[in-house]
Amino acid sequence: MKLLHIETSGVNCSVALTDNDTILATKAQNAGHFTHSENLHLFIETVMTTAGVPLSSLDAIAVSAGAGSYT
């Protein structure tokens, strides 16, 4: 099961792609302030490209819940 993980509830912006228990790619940044709107789409593109996995093959997307700037 290919799962895209998105974390935006704090100042850390991170994206990861897993296939079952295997981490295929990750991208994260903690700039000390909120930069999610500038970086999130780029992080997703980088992770998917690095792993060589098209978005259409994702089985699910997991998004953190929180009071962050982007959630």
N, C-alpha and C positions, 0 to 999 in steps of 0.2 A: 504494500500500500504506500503510494507516494503522497507525502504530506508536506505542505508548505507551512512553516511556523513563522508568525509575525509578532514581534514584541515592540510595542510603542507606548506602553503605559508609564514609562519614566523617561529620563533623559537619554537612556541607552536605546538606540534604534538598532534592531537586529532582525535578520531573516535567516532561516535555515531550511534546508530541504532534506528530508529523510525518506528512506525506502525501507519499511519495516523497522528494524533496529539499527540500520546503517545510516550514518550521517554522510550525505553526498556532497554538501557544500554549505558554507556559512558566510555571512557578511555582517559585521557589527561595527558600531561607532558610538563612543560616548564623548561628545564634544563639550560636555559640561553644561549644555543648554539644549533646548529643543530644536532639532534640525530635520525632523521627520518629513515634513512636507517637501523639503528639497532632496531628500535622500531615499525615501522608501521605495519609490518606483525604480530607481537605479539599482538599489540593493536586490530587489526581486529579479530584475533583468540579469544582474551579474551572477546571482546564485543559480538561476535556471540555465544560463549559458555555460557557466563553469561545469555544471553537472551534465550538460548535454541533454537536458530533459525539456520537452516542450510543455507549455502551460496546459495544453489540452490533455496531457497524460496524468495530471494531478487527480488524486482520488478525493482529497479534502484540503481545506485551508483552516489552520488553527490561529486564532487571533487572541492576544491577551486582552483581558477585560480590566479596565482601570480608569482612573481619572486623568490620564495623560493628555498631552496637547493634541493628539491625533486620533484618540479612541472615542 
